[in-house]
């Protein structure tokens, strides 16, 4: 159903805010939102051009790409884009140019699946199924790996070094070549970087496991290397301290999230005070678990401790419409003059979301079954305010095709 909202145009939401070296015109951003509309070789499709173009029309908007594989070993899921071939780079460059033509800003989220990857697709690509430790996150993943003949195994130290310094390093250079203003490291939701951080998924006995300092080593080495290539002001990181998702334990773990993440954030703040402040830390709020909302009575934990330790910009996302039309939580979060707030699902169904928030126009409902699909239905057929939605059968006939760019 539609969501009635109050206009936010005269609030702090629509006051400018600095992000690294750039100035955004408002404090709402589009978080990374997987849509599986890329073509078979993981190149963004022709459909993605309109998708990102429409959502960046309000000048000064921060658009973060859907999760993107930095290299094939970081995958693989069907329909998800990459940034590791020349075709990938050219396609993304075309999309980023559209965003820049709208005077908005583009970030790319580098997404490494780790133990949540598809062992069969990795096997087909001649790649091993790797994680910090050989611990499957559920029985289905174990069965899939055994069926594919590609069992999960722990990364060697040599593979860790190669991934950080060679593979991620090249992904950073490719992202810059594509024109992205920022790079975001995905360290949330049970994927590889998160797997290194949490004790339940990291049973290593070398310098990348055991103590909190060792479990954070992969992430911090990666952050430092990325800073050396792109600069701290162009780098962000996304974390989900409370996520109990894809085998992660959150607050139920043997080591409390505040303990682990206080160390990580403190280390990032130390780098900031030494002259290398990241563009932002992006937080997944405990109001969501994966792609589902958490009832208020069931929410566990708070990210307030991050704000006490980190003096830089913060991005927050997670069901901000729960108290609409007043948006009390949203207004409270942006009141500190260093927080941006994100909408994923309602940015899907409202390509003109920013202007709707500004003017108080109702939000069109989203359709969860179309979040992941292989047609334009539920992707580019959501209308702007006051317009009629396109016939579903027409949209379903448009499928992802190769984006031809010079």
C-alpha positions as CSV (number, residue, x, y, z in Angstrom):
1,X,0.0,0.0,0.0
2,X,1.0,3.6,-0.5
3,X,2.8,5.5,2.3
4,X,1.6,9.0,3.2
5,X,4.5,11.3,4.2
6,X,5.1,14.8,5.4
7,X,7.1,17.1,3.2
8,X,10.8,17.3,4.2
9,X,11.9,20.1,2.0
10,X,12.2,22.6,4.8
11,X,14.0,20.3,7.2
12,X,17.7,19.4,7.6
13,X,17.2,16.5,5.2
14,X,17.4,19.0,2.4
15,X,20.4,20.9,3.6
16,X,23.8,20.3,1.9
17,X,26.4,18.0,3.5
18,X,30.0,17.2,2.7
19,X,31.0,13.7,1.7
20,X,34.8,13.5,1.3
21,X,35.7,16.3,-1.1
22,X,32.2,16.6,-2.6
23,X,29.1,18.4,-1.4
24,X,25.7,16.6,-1.6
25,X,22.6,18.8,-1.9
26,X,20.6,16.7,0.6
27,X,21.0,13.9,3.1
28,X,19.2,11.0,1.4
29,X,21.1,8.4,-0.5
30,X,20.3,5.3,-2.6
31,X,21.9,2.3,-0.8
32,X,23.4,-0.7,-2.7
33,X,20.4,-2.7,-3.9
34,X,20.8,-6.1,-5.7
35,X,18.5,-6.4,-8.7
36,X,20.0,-9.3,-10.8
37,X,19.5,-7.5,-14.2
38,X,23.0,-7.9,-15.6
39,X,23.8,-10.1,-18.6
40,X,25.4,-13.5,-18.5
41,X,29.0,-12.3,-18.3
42,X,28.2,-10.0,-15.4
43,X,28.2,-6.8,-17.5
44,X,25.6,-4.2,-16.5
45,X,22.8,-4.4,-19.0
46,X,21.0,-1.8,-21.2
47,X,18.2,-1.7,-18.6
48,X,20.6,-0.4,-15.9
49,X,21.2,2.8,-17.8
50,X,17.6,4.1,-17.3
51,X,17.4,2.7,-13.8
52,X,20.4,4.7,-12.5
53,X,19.7,7.7,-14.6
54,X,16.1,8.2,-13.2
55,X,17.2,7.8,-9.6
56,X,20.0,10.4,-9.9
57,X,17.8,13.1,-11.6
58,X,17.7,15.2,-8.4
59,X,21.0,17.0,-8.5
60,X,23.5,16.3,-5.7
61,X,22.2,12.8,-4.9
62,X,24.5,10.0,-3.8
63,X,23.8,6.8,-5.7
64,X,25.6,3.6,-4.5
65,X,25.6,0.8,-7.0
66,X,24.2,-2.6,-6.5
67,X,26.7,-5.0,-5.0
68,X,29.3,-5.6,-7.7
69,X,31.9,-8.4,-7.9
70,X,35.4,-6.9,-7.7
71,X,36.8,-10.1,-9.3
72,X,35.3,-13.5,-10.3
73,X,36.6,-15.1,-7.1
74,X,34.4,-12.7,-5.2
75,X,31.3,-14.3,-6.7
76,X,29.3,-15.7,-8.3
77,X,25.6,-15.1,-8.5
78,X,23.7,-15.0,-11.8
79,X,22.6,-11.5,-12.9
80,X,25.0,-9.6,-10.6
81,X,27.4,-7.2,-12.2
82,X,31.2,-7.2,-12.0
83,X,34.0,-4.6,-12.4
84,X,36.8,-7.0,-13.5
85,X,36.7,-7.0,-17.3
86,X,37.1,-4.2,-19.9
87,X,33.4,-4.7,-20.8
88,X,32.4,-4.3,-17.2
89,X,34.4,-1.1,-16.9
90,X,33.0,0.4,-20.2
91,X,29.4,-0.4,-19.2
92,X,29.8,1.1,-15.7
93,X,31.5,4.2,-17.2
94,X,28.5,4.8,-19.4
95,X,26.2,4.5,-16.4
96,X,28.3,6.8,-14.2
97,X,28.4,9.4,-17.0
98,X,24.6,9.5,-16.9
99,X,24.7,10.0,-13.1
100,X,27.3,12.8,-13.5
101,X,25.2,14.4,-16.2
102,X,22.5,14.8,-13.6
103,X,25.0,16.5,-11.3
104,X,24.8,13.6,-8.9
105,X,27.5,11.3,-7.4
106,X,28.2,7.6,-7.9
107,X,29.8,5.0,-5.5
108,X,30.4,1.4,-6.3
109,X,30.0,-1.3,-3.7
110,X,32.6,-4.0,-4.0
111,X,30.8,-7.3,-2.9
112,X,32.8,-10.4,-2.1
113,X,30.5,-13.3,-1.3
114,X,32.9,-15.7,0.5
115,X,31.1,-18.7,1.8
116,X,27.7,-17.5,0.5
117,X,28.8,-17.8,-3.1
118,X,27.6,-20.3,-5.6
119,X,30.1,-23.3,-5.6
120,X,28.7,-24.6,-8.9
121,X,29.2,-21.3,-10.8
122,X,32.7,-20.9,-9.2
123,X,33.5,-24.5,-10.3
124,X,32.4,-23.7,-13.9
125,X,34.7,-20.7,-13.8
126,X,37.6,-22.9,-12.6
127,X,37.7,-21.2,-9.2
128,X,37.8,-22.6,-5.7
129,X,35.1,-22.0,-3.1
130,X,36.9,-19.9,-0.4
131,X,36.2,-18.4,3.0
132,X,38.2,-17.5,6.2
133,X,37.5,-21.0,7.5
134,X,35.9,-24.1,6.0
135,X,32.6,-23.5,7.8
136,X,29.4,-23.7,5.8
137,X,26.7,-21.2,6.8
138,X,23.9,-23.8,6.4
139,X,23.3,-27.4,5.3
140,X,22.0,-26.4,1.8
141,X,25.3,-24.6,1.1
142,X,27.3,-27.7,2.1
143,X,25.1,-30.0,-0.1
144,X,25.5,-27.6,-3.1
145,X,29.3,-27.6,-2.7
146,X,29.5,-31.3,-2.4
147,X,27.2,-31.8,-5.5
148,X,29.4,-29.3,-7.5
149,X,32.6,-31.0,-6.4
150,X,33.8,-27.7,-5.1
151,X,34.0,-28.0,-1.3
152,X,34.5,-24.9,0.8
153,X,38.0,-24.4,2.1
154,X,39.9,-21.9,4.1
155,X,42.0,-19.3,2.3
156,X,45.8,-19.6,2.6
157,X,47.8,-16.6,3.7
158,X,49.1,-16.3,0.1
159,X,45.6,-16.2,-1.2
160,X,44.7,-13.5,1.3
161,X,47.6,-11.4,0.3
162,X,46.8,-11.9,-3.4
163,X,43.2,-10.9,-2.9
164,X,43.9,-7.8,-0.9
165,X,46.9,-6.4,-2.8
166,X,46.3,-7.7,-6.3
167,X,42.7,-8.5,-6.9
168,X,41.1,-5.7,-4.8
169,X,43.8,-3.3,-5.9
170,X,42.9,-3.9,-9.6
171,X,39.2,-3.6,-8.7
172,X,40.0,-0.1,-7.2
173,X,41.8,0.9,-10.4
174,X,38.9,-0.3,-12.5
175,X,36.4,1.6,-10.4
176,X,38.4,4.8,-10.9
177,X,38.6,4.2,-14.6
178,X,34.8,3.8,-14.7
179,X,34.6,7.3,-13.1
180,X,33.1,6.4,-9.7
181,X,33.4,9.1,-7.1
182,X,33.6,6.6,-4.2
183,X,34.3,3.0,-3.5
184,X,32.4,1.1,-0.7
185,X,33.7,-2.1,0.8
186,X,30.9,-4.5,1.7
187,X,31.8,-5.8,5.2
188,X,28.2,-6.6,6.2
189,X,25.5,-9.3,6.0
190,X,27.6,-12.4,6.3
191,X,29.8,-12.0,3.3
192,X,33.6,-12.4,3.1
193,X,34.8,-9.4,5.0
194,X,32.1,-9.9,7.7
195,X,33.1,-13.6,7.9
196,X,36.7,-12.6,8.8
197,X,35.4,-10.3,11.5
198,X,33.1,-12.7,13.4
199,X,34.4,-15.4,15.6
200,X,31.7,-17.9,14.6
201,X,32.8,-17.9,10.9
202,X,36.5,-17.4,11.5
203,X,38.3,-20.2,13.3
204,X,41.8,-19.5,11.9
205,X,44.8,-20.0,14.0
206,X,47.2,-17.7,12.0
207,X,47.4,-13.9,12.1
208,X,44.0,-13.5,10.5
209,X,42.1,-15.3,13.2
210,X,41.7,-15.8,16.9
211,X,42.0,-12.4,18.7
212,X,39.8,-9.4,17.7
213,X,42.9,-7.7,16.4
214,X,43.6,-10.7,14.1
215,X,40.0,-11.1,12.9
216,X,40.0,-7.4,11.9
217,X,43.3,-7.7,10.2
218,X,41.9,-8.6,6.7
219,X,39.5,-5.7,6.7
220,X,42.1,-3.1,8.0
221,X,44.8,-4.3,5.6
222,X,42.3,-4.0,2.8
223,X,41.3,-0.5,3.9
224,X,44.9,0.6,4.1
225,X,45.7,-0.7,0.6
226,X,42.6,0.9,-0.9
227,X,43.5,4.2,0.7
228,X,46.9,4.0,-1.0
229,X,45.2,3.7,-4.4
230,X,42.0,5.8,-4.2
231,X,42.5,8.1,-1.2
232,X,40.6,7.9,2.1
233,X,38.2,10.6,1.1
234,X,36.9,8.3,-1.7
235,X,36.5,5.2,0.4
236,X,33.6,4.0,2.5
237,X,32.8,0.8,4.3
238,X,29.5,-0.9,5.2
239,X,29.1,-2.9,8.4
240,X,26.2,-4.6,10.1
241,X,27.2,-5.2,13.8
242,X,23.9,-6.8,14.7
243,X,23.2,-8.9,11.7
244,X,22.1,-12.5,12.5
245,X,21.8,-13.4,8.8
246,X,23.4,-16.1,6.6
247,X,24.9,-17.9,9.6
248,X,26.2,-14.8,11.4
249,X,25.3,-14.7,15.1
250,X,25.1,-11.0,15.9
251,X,24.3,-10.4,19.6
252,X,24.0,-14.2,20.2
253,X,27.7,-14.8,19.4
254,X,30.3,-15.7,22.0
255,X,32.0,-12.3,21.5
256,X,29.6,-9.3,21.6
257,X,29.3,-7.2,18.5
258,X,30.1,-4.0,20.4
259,X,33.4,-5.5,21.4
260,X,34.4,-6.5,17.9
261,X,33.1,-3.4,16.1
262,X,34.4,-1.0,18.7
263,X,37.9,-2.2,17.9
264,X,37.3,-1.9,14.2
265,X,35.8,1.6,14.3
266,X,38.5,2.8,16.8
267,X,41.1,1.7,14.3
268,X,39.4,3.6,11.5
269,X,39.2,6.7,13.7
270,X,42.9,6.3,14.5
271,X,43.6,6.4,10.7
272,X,41.3,9.4,10.4
273,X,43.2,11.4,13.1
274,X,46.4,10.5,11.2
275,X,45.0,12.2,8.1
276,X,43.2,9.3,6.4
277,X,39.5,9.8,7.3
278,X,37.3,7.6,5.2
279,X,34.4,9.3,3.3
280,X,32.0,7.4,5.5
281,X,31.0,4.4,7.5
282,X,27.7,2.9,6.4
283,X,25.6,1.2,9.1
284,X,22.9,-1.4,8.7
285,X,20.3,-0.6,11.4
286,X,19.0,-3.4,13.6
287,X,15.5,-2.6,12.2
288,X,16.4,-4.9,9.3
289,X,17.8,-8.4,9.0
290,X,18.9,-9.1,5.4
291,X,16.1,-7.9,3.3
292,X,13.4,-8.3,5.9
293,X,12.1,-5.8,8.6
294,X,12.5,-6.7,12.3
295,X,9.6,-5.9,14.5
296,X,10.4,-3.2,17.1
297,X,9.9,-5.6,20.0
298,X,12.4,-8.0,18.4
299,X,15.1,-5.5,17.6
300,X,18.4,-6.2,19.4
301,X,21.2,-3.7,19.9
302,X,22.0,-0.1,18.8
303,X,24.6,1.5,16.6
304,X,25.0,4.5,18.9
305,X,28.4,3.2,20.0
306,X,29.8,3.7,16.5
307,X,28.8,7.3,16.6
308,X,30.6,7.8,19.9
309,X,33.8,6.3,18.4
310,X,33.7,7.7,14.9
311,X,33.8,11.4,14.3
312,X,33.2,11.3,10.5
313,X,30.2,10.9,8.2
314,X,27.8,8.1,8.8
315,X,25.4,6.5,6.4
316,X,22.4,4.7,7.9
317,X,19.7,2.6,6.2
318,X,16.9,0.4,7.4
319,X,13.1,0.8,7.2
320,X,12.9,4.6,7.7
321,X,9.2,4.6,6.7
322,X,8.2,2.7,9.9
323,X,7.1,5.9,11.6
324,X,5.9,7.8,8.5
325,X,4.3,10.3,7.9
326,X,6.3,12.1,10.7
327,X,9.7,10.5,10.0
328,X,10.7,11.1,13.6
329,X,13.6,8.6,13.4
330,X,14.9,10.0,10.1
331,X,14.8,13.6,11.3
332,X,16.5,12.7,14.6
333,X,19.3,10.9,12.7
334,X,20.1,13.7,10.3
335,X,20.1,16.3,13.1
336,X,23.7,15.7,14.0
337,X,24.9,17.2,10.7
338,X,27.0,14.2,9.8
339,X,24.4,11.5,8.9
340,X,22.9,10.5,5.6
341,X,19.8,8.3,5.5
342,X,19.1,5.6,2.9
343,X,16.0,4.1,1.3
344,X,16.3,0.9,-0.8
345,X,12.9,-0.6,-1.3
346,X,11.0,2.7,-1.7
347,X,13.7,4.0,-4.1
348,X,13.0,1.0,-6.2
349,X,9.3,1.8,-6.5
350,X,9.7,5.6,-6.6
351,X,12.4,6.6,-9.1
352,X,11.7,10.2,-8.1
353,X,11.9,9.4,-4.4
354,X,14.0,12.5,-3.5
355,X,11.5,15.0,-5.0
356,X,8.6,13.1,-3.3
357,X,10.3,13.4,0.0
358,X,10.9,17.0,-0.6
359,X,7.3,17.8,-1.5
360,X,5.5,15.3,0.7
361,X,4.0,13.2,-2.2
362,X,2.9,9.8,-1.2
363,X,5.2,6.8,-1.8
364,X,4.2,4.1,-4.2
365,X,4.3,0.6,-2.8
366,X,7.1,-1.8,-3.9
367,X,6.6,-5.4,-5.0
368,X,9.0,-7.7,-3.3
369,X,8.7,-10.6,-5.8
370,X,10.2,-8.4,-8.5
371,X,13.2,-7.3,-6.5
372,X,15.2,-10.1,-8.2
373,X,14.2,-10.8,-11.8
374,X,15.2,-11.0,-15.4
375,X,12.9,-8.5,-17.0
376,X,12.0,-4.8,-16.8
377,X,8.9,-5.5,-14.8
378,X,9.5,-4.2,-11.3
379,X,12.7,-2.5,-12.5
380,X,12.0,0.4,-14.9
381,X,8.2,0.4,-15.1
382,X,7.6,2.2,-11.8
383,X,6.2,5.7,-12.7
384,X,7.1,9.1,-11.4
385,X,4.6,10.9,-9.2
386,X,1.3,11.5,-11.0
387,X,2.1,9.2,-13.9
388,X,0.4,5.9,-14.8
389,X,2.3,2.7,-14.6
390,X,3.2,0.9,-17.8
391,X,1.3,-2.3,-18.7
392,X,3.0,-5.2,-16.9
393,X,3.1,-7.5,-20.0
394,X,4.9,-4.8,-22.0
395,X,7.6,-4.4,-19.3
396,X,8.0,-8.2,-19.0
397,X,9.0,-8.4,-22.7
398,X,12.0,-6.2,-22.1
399,X,14.9,-8.3,-20.9
400,X,18.5,-7.5,-20.0
401,X,20.6,-7.2,-23.2
402,X,24.3,-6.3,-23.7
403,X,25.0,-2.6,-23.3
404,X,26.9,-1.6,-26.4
405,X,29.3,1.2,-25.7
406,X,32.4,2.3,-27.5
